[in-house]
């Protein structure tokens, strides 16, 4: 049991305003593994006040000093990497190797990148007879999701601190134990009191209180498009800045010139990673009509390697499990054909869903339009490249995607896709490249210099 009874506010651990708690459940065995405080509006208010009080001093701190402290946080996370990975396995259900490499290794690298960027970024420039300064926005309300608990915290908090902002973090209620470890690393690094604050709690209570608090200058949210719209409306009423990383329904476009076997295998692996709980997953596989049957057979063969409880973990909670199983049932009801998996639970215990591949999917089907957020792949056929482009762009989302084929043709196709990030022939994820979406996949970018820019505002002085 890993229970906590306090919030991290103003540089110290403080009791919550009420005795209400949130149970943390291991989704692999459905056992309670800990509790955290259920923060209320009073706790959010105390945290925002602490962040406001700390802002002038932190904003005035030289970027090189901010960089050293971010680097110290990074070192603290690295020193506790095994504990962090084990915690993520326990509260999210990620297989140990995935928890170590992706959920822990990636955010540690991202934290290091912002320590370096804070030290090297130019916060002023000359433009004609003007000097243009990049200044911190102010107090940031960061609301993070459960699917990549440490990575999403670091992707928001590290650039905010590098910019000179102070932060109040409200992590997802399903995975709050990782956030507690992050707060401990911040404290141990010697980050000044009030610069970073943590309030655990439920989204409709603590999350909403943070989003609408008049002392918050920018809300950075990652999660569903529906909640993102609500946060955008709350922020818009106060003319408050937002950074929103929302849903996705990304297309994996396999051109006629592609290595079909590799494109299908990597495409299946992409969706199975993190049990399909990835907003940028390539959940729609687009294949030339004359190679469709071959692609379906390859996909069914590839997905058989992903055994629930071994290479694929559970979904985060019972609600998510039922939601994904409901989408699989809807796919069948609308005429799609299951070639692997299905709606039946593959294990008696744990929130598992069978890795599922659908064939005979048409662009108008629910499973081809809505974000499922589980290990489900839909294979669609196309007649020519214009047809493929229309299908790829034919959703309300535009977060990520992939194109396979002769490099010049693949790049030309990718340039026409309405999406924020496209991998060409299996290109590696780049933590320095901007990540974010078009259309209803969000507003703004995370990671690298573009992620830092979200937390800066500009001022020009004319001479």
C-alpha positions in Angstrom: 0.0 0.0 0.0 1.3 3.4 -1.0 -1.0 5.9 0.8 -0.5 9.7 1.0 -2.4 12.1 3.2 -1.1 15.4 2.1 -0.8 17.8 -0.8 2.5 19.5 -1.8 1.8 23.2 -1.6 4.2 26.1 -1.0 7.2 23.8 -0.6 5.7 21.6 2.1 3.4 18.6 2.5 0.1 19.9 3.9 -3.1 18.1 5.0 -6.0 18.3 2.6 -9.0 20.4 3.4 -11.1 17.3 3.9 -10.6 13.7 4.9 -12.0 12.4 1.6 -9.6 10.1 -0.3 -9.3 8.4 -3.7 -8.5 4.7 -3.9 -5.8 3.7 -6.4 -6.4 0.4 -8.0 -4.0 -1.9 -9.8 -5.8 -2.7 -13.1 -4.1 -6.0 -13.5 -5.5 -7.6 -10.4 -8.2 -5.1 -9.3 -6.7 -4.7 -5.9 -6.4 -1.4 -4.0 -2.8 -0.4 -3.8 -3.1 3.0 -2.1 -5.0 6.2 -1.4 -4.4 9.9 -2.0 -6.3 12.9 -0.8 -9.4 14.1 -2.8 -8.5 17.7 -3.1 -11.2 20.4 -3.2 -11.5 24.0 -4.4 -9.9 25.1 -1.1 -6.8 23.1 -1.8 -6.5 24.4 -5.4 -6.9 28.0 -4.1 -4.1 27.5 -1.5 -1.8 26.0 -4.3 -2.6 28.8 -6.7 -1.9 31.4 -4.0 1.4 29.8 -3.3 2.3 29.8 -7.0 1.4 33.4 -7.4 3.5 34.4 -4.4 6.5 32.5 -5.8 6.1 33.7 -9.4 8.0 37.1 -9.2 11.1 35.5 -7.7 11.1 32.5 -10.0 10.6 34.7 -13.1 13.5 36.8 -12.1 15.8 33.8 -11.5 18.4 33.6 -14.3 17.6 30.9 -16.9 20.9 29.2 -16.1 19.9 28.8 -12.5 16.5 27.5 -13.5 18.3 25.0 -15.8 20.4 23.7 -12.9 17.3 23.0 -10.8 15.5 21.3 -13.7 18.6 19.2 -14.2 18.6 18.3 -10.5 14.9 17.2 -10.8 16.0 15.1 -13.8 18.8 13.5 -11.8 16.4 12.8 -8.9 14.0 11.0 -11.3 16.9 9.0 -12.8 18.0 7.9 -9.3 14.6 6.6 -8.5 13.9 5.1 -12.0 13.2 1.6 -10.8 10.8 2.8 -8.1 9.0 5.0 -10.6 8.7 2.2 -13.2 7.4 -0.2 -10.6 4.8 2.4 -9.5 3.6 2.9 -13.0 3.3 -0.8 -13.5 1.2 -1.0 -10.4 -1.2 1.9 -11.0 -1.4 1.8 -14.8 -0.8 -1.8 -15.6 2.0 -1.2 -18.0 4.3 -4.3 -18.6 7.6 -3.8 -16.6 9.7 -3.4 -19.7 7.4 -0.7 -21.1 7.2 1.1 -17.8 10.9 1.2 -17.6 11.8 2.2 -21.2 8.8 4.4 -22.2 7.0 5.6 -19.1 10.2 6.3 -17.2 13.1 6.6 -19.6 11.4 9.0 -22.0 10.3 11.6 -19.4 13.7 11.6 -17.8 15.2 12.4 -21.3 12.6 15.1 -21.8 13.4 16.7 -18.4 17.1 16.7 -19.5 16.3 18.4 -22.7 14.5 21.2 -20.9 17.4 21.7 -18.5 19.6 22.2 -21.6 17.1 24.4 -23.4 16.6 26.7 -20.4 20.4 27.3 -20.4 20.7 27.9 -24.1 17.5 29.4 -25.3 17.6 33.1 -26.3 14.9 35.0 -24.4 15.4 38.2 -26.3 16.1 39.2 -29.9 16.7 42.3 -31.9 14.1 43.1 -34.6 15.0 46.4 -36.4 14.8 49.1 -33.8 13.1 46.9 -31.3 14.2 44.5 -28.6 11.7 41.6 -28.2 11.6 39.8 -24.9 10.1 36.4 -24.2 8.7 36.5 -20.7 6.9 33.8 -18.6 3.1 33.7 -18.9 2.6 33.4 -15.1 0.9 30.7 -13.1 0.2 27.5 -15.0 -2.6 25.1 -14.2 -1.4 21.7 -15.5 -4.0 18.9 -15.7 -2.5 15.6 -16.8 -3.9 12.3 -18.0 -3.4 8.7 -16.7 -2.1 7.1 -19.9 1.5 8.4 -19.7 1.5 9.7 -16.1 5.1 10.8 -15.7 5.7 11.8 -19.3 2.8 14.2 -19.4 3.7 15.7 -16.1 7.3 16.4 -17.3 6.1 17.6 -20.7 4.2 20.4 -19.0 6.1 21.1 -15.8 9.6 21.1 -17.2 9.0 23.7 -20.0 6.9 25.8 -17.7 9.7 26.0 -15.1 12.2 26.6 -17.9 10.2 29.6 -19.0 10.0 31.1 -15.5 6.4 30.1 -14.8 5.1 28.6 -11.6 2.9 25.5 -11.6 -0.1 23.9 -9.9 -0.4 20.3 -11.0 -3.6 18.2 -10.9 -2.8 14.7 -12.0 -5.2 12.1 -13.2 -7.0 10.4 -10.3 -6.2 6.9 -11.7 -2.4 7.4 -11.5 -1.6 9.9 -8.8 1.1 7.9 -7.1 3.6 8.7 -9.9 2.8 12.4 -9.4 3.7 12.1 -5.7 7.1 10.7 -6.6 7.6 13.6 -9.0 6.8 16.1 -6.3 9.3 14.4 -4.0 12.0 14.7 -6.7 11.1 18.5 -7.1 11.4 19.0 -3.3 14.7 17.1 -3.1 16.2 19.1 -6.0 15.7 22.3 -4.0 13.2 24.0 -6.3 12.0 27.1 -4.3 8.8 26.9 -2.3 5.6 27.5 -4.3 7.3 27.2 -7.7 5.7 23.7 -8.1 2.6 22.6 -6.3 0.6 19.3 -6.4 -3.1 18.8 -5.6 -4.6 15.4 -6.2 -8.3 15.2 -6.7 -11.2 14.4 -9.1 -11.4 16.2 -12.4 -14.9 17.7 -12.0 -13.9 19.1 -8.6 -10.2 19.9 -8.4 -9.7 20.0 -12.1 -12.5 22.4 -12.8 -11.5 24.6 -9.8 -8.0 24.9 -11.3 -9.2 25.6 -14.8 -11.5 28.4 -13.7 -9.3 29.9 -11.0 -8.8 33.6 -11.6 -5.2 33.3 -10.4 -4.2 30.9 -13.2 -2.8 32.5 -16.3 -2.6 29.5 -18.6 -4.3 26.0 -18.5 -2.4 23.2 -20.0 -4.6 20.1 -20.4 -4.1 16.7 -22.0 -7.1 14.4 -22.2 -10.4 13.9 -24.0 -11.7 16.3 -26.6 -14.9 16.7 -24.7 -13.2 17.8 -21.5 -10.8 20.0 -23.6 -13.8 21.8 -25.0 -15.1 22.5 -21.5 -11.8 23.8 -20.3 -11.5 26.0 -23.4 -14.9 27.5 -22.7 -14.0 28.2 -19.1 -10.7 29.8 -20.1 -12.3 31.7 -22.9 -14.6 33.5 -20.5 -11.6 34.9 -18.7 -9.6 35.4 -21.8 -7.1 33.0 -20.4 -4.5 31.1 -22.5 -4.9 27.3 -23.0 -2.7 24.6 -24.4 -4.8 21.5 -25.2 -3.6 18.1 -26.4 -6.7 16.1 -27.1 -7.9 13.0 -28.9 -6.8 11.4 -32.1 -7.8 8.9 -34.8 -4.6 8.6 -36.6 -4.2 7.0 -40.1 -1.4 4.6 -41.0 -1.3 5.0 -44.7 0.4 2.2 -46.6 1.2 3.3 -50.2 1.5 0.8 -53.1 5.3 1.1 -53.0 5.6 0.2 -49.3 7.1 -2.9 -47.7 3.6 -4.3 -46.7 4.9 -6.8 -44.2 6.9 -4.3 -42.3 4.3 -1.5 -42.5 1.6 -3.8 -41.1 3.8 -5.3 -38.3 4.9 -1.9 -37.1 1.4 -0.5 -37.4 0.0 -3.3 -35.2 2.9 -2.8 -32.7 2.1 1.0 -32.6 -1.5 0.4 -31.5 -0.7 -2.4 -29.0 1.8 -0.2 -27.2 0.4 0.9 -23.9 -2.6 -1.3 -24.5 -3.9 1.1 -27.2 -4.2 3.9 -24.6 -2.2 6.4 -26.7 -3.8 9.4 -28.3 -1.5 9.3 -31.3 -1.9 5.6 -32.0 -2.3 4.7 -35.7 -5.7 3.0 -35.2 -6.8 3.2 -38.9 -4.7 1.2 -41.3 -5.3 2.3 -44.9 -4.3 -0.3 -47.5 -4.5 -0.4 -51.4 -7.6 -2.4 -52.4 -5.5 -4.9 -54.5 -3.4 -5.9 -51.4 -6.2 -5.7 -48.9 -6.6 -9.4 -48.2 -2.9 -9.9 -47.8 -2.7 -7.0 -45.3 -5.6 -8.4 -43.3 -3.9 -11.8 -43.0 -0.6 -10.2 -42.0 -2.4 -8.1 -39.3 -4.1 -11.1 -37.8 -0.8 -12.9 -37.7 1.0 -10.0 -36.1 -1.6 -9.3 -33.4 -1.5 -12.9 -32.3 1.9 -12.2 -30.6 0.3 -9.7 -28.2 -0.9 -11.8 -25.4 -2.9 -10.1 -22.7 -1.0 -10.1 -19.4 2.3 -10.6 -21.2 3.0 -8.2 -24.0 -0.2 -6.2 -23.5 -1.3 -4.9 -20.2 -4.8 -4.1 -18.9 -6.8 -1.0 -19.5 -6.7 1.5 -16.7 -10.0 0.9 -15.1 -13.3 -1.0 -15.4 -15.1 1.9 -17.0 -12.4 2.0 -19.8 -12.6 -1.7 -20.3 -16.4 -1.6 -20.8 -16.1 1.4 -23.1 -13.6 -0.4 -25.4 -15.6 -3.6 -25.4 -18.7 -1.6 -26.3 -16.9 -0.1 -29.3 -15.9 -3.6 -30.5 -19.5 -4.7 -30.2 -20.6 -1.6 -32.1 -18.1 -2.4 -34.9 -19.7 -5.8 -35.3 -23.2 -4.4 -35.3 -22.3 -1.9 -38.0 -20.9 -4.6 -40.3 -17.2 -4.8 -39.7 -15.6 -8.2 -39.6 -13.4 -9.4 -36.6 -10.3 -11.2 -37.8 -8.6 -11.3 -34.4 -9.8 -10.7 -30.8 -13.3 -9.7 -30.0 -15.4 -8.2 -27.1 -15.0 -11.1 -24.7 -12.7 -10.5 -21.7 -9.5 -12.6 -22.2 -8.8 -13.0 -18.5 -11.1 -13.5 -15.5 -9.2 -10.9 -13.4 -8.0 -7.5 -14.5 -9.3 -4.9 -16.9 -8.0 -6.6 -20.0 -9.4 -6.4 -23.5 -8.4 -8.8 -26.3 -6.2 -7.1 -29.0 -8.7 -6.8 -31.8 -8.4 -6.3 -35.6 -11.3 -5.4 -37.8 -11.6 -5.9 -41.5 -14.2 -4.6 -44.0 -14.3 -1.2 -42.1 -15.8 1.7 -44.0 -14.9 5.3 -43.3 -18.3 6.2 -41.9 -18.4 3.5 -39.2 -18.1 4.5 -35.6 -14.9 2.5 -35.1 -13.3 4.5 -37.9 -14.4 7.9 -36.6 -14.3 7.9 -32.8 -11.3 7.5 -30.5 -11.6 4.0 -28.9 -8.5 4.2 -26.7 -7.8 0.5 -26.6 -6.0 -2.2 -28.5 -8.3 -2.1 -31.6 -7.2 -1.6 -35.2 -9.5 -0.9 -38.1 -8.3 -1.8 -41.6 -9.8 0.2 -44.5 -9.2 -0.2 -48.2 -8.7 2.6 -50.7 -8.7 2.8 -54.5 -6.1 5.4 -55.2 -4.0 8.0 -53.3 -6.7 10.7 -53.6 -9.1 8.2 -52.0 -6.6 7.4 -49.3 -6.1 11.1 -48.5 -9.8 11.7 -48.2 -10.1 8.9 -45.8 -7.0 9.9 -43.8 -8.3 13.5 -43.4 -11.9 12.4 -43.0 -12.2 12.7 -39.2 -12.5 15.6 -36.7 -9.0 14.7 -35.4 -5.5 15.4 -36.6 -2.9 14.5 -34.1 -0.5 12.0 -35.7 -0.2 9.5 -38.5 2.2 7.4 -40.6 3.0 6.9 -44.3 4.9 4.0 -45.8 6.3 3.9 -49.3 8.9 5.3 -51.6 10.4 8.2 -49.6 9.6 11.0 -52.0 6.0 9.9 -52.5 5.6 9.2 -48.8 6.7 12.8 -47.9 4.5 14.3 -50.6 1.5 12.4 -49.2 2.3 13.3 -45.6 2.5 17.0 -46.5 -1.1 16.8 -47.5 -2.3 15.2 -44.4 -4.2 17.4 -41.9 -2.3 16.2 -38.8 0.4 17.5 -36.5 3.0 14.7 -36.7 3.7 12.0 -39.3 6.2 9.2 -39.2 7.7 8.3 -42.5 8.6 4.6 -43.0 8.8 4.0 -39.2 10.7 7.1 -38.3 11.6 7.2 -34.6 9.8 9.4 -32.0 11.7 12.6 -31.5 11.3 14.1 -28.0 12.7 17.4 -29.3 10.1 17.7 -32.2 6.8 19.6 -31.6 3.9 17.3 -30.6 0.3 18.5 -31.0 -2.7 18.4 -33.4 -4.8 20.0 -36.0 -8.6 20.4 -35.8 -10.2 18.9 -32.6 -6.9 17.2 -31.6 -6.0 20.4 -29.7 -4.3 23.8 -29.5 -0.6 24.4 -29.1 2.4 22.1 -29.1 4.5 20.2 -26.5 8.2 19.2 -26.4 11.3 21.0 -27.5 11.5 24.7 -28.3 7.9 24.8 -29.5 6.8 23.4 -26.2 8.7 26.0 -24.3 7.1 28.7 -26.4 3.7 27.8 -25.1 4.7 29.2 -21.7 6.1 32.4 -22.9 4.6 35.7 -24.0 6.3 38.5 -25.9 7.0 42.1 -25.2 8.7 44.6 -27.6 10.6 47.7 -26.7 11.3 50.3 -29.4 14.4 52.5 -29.5 
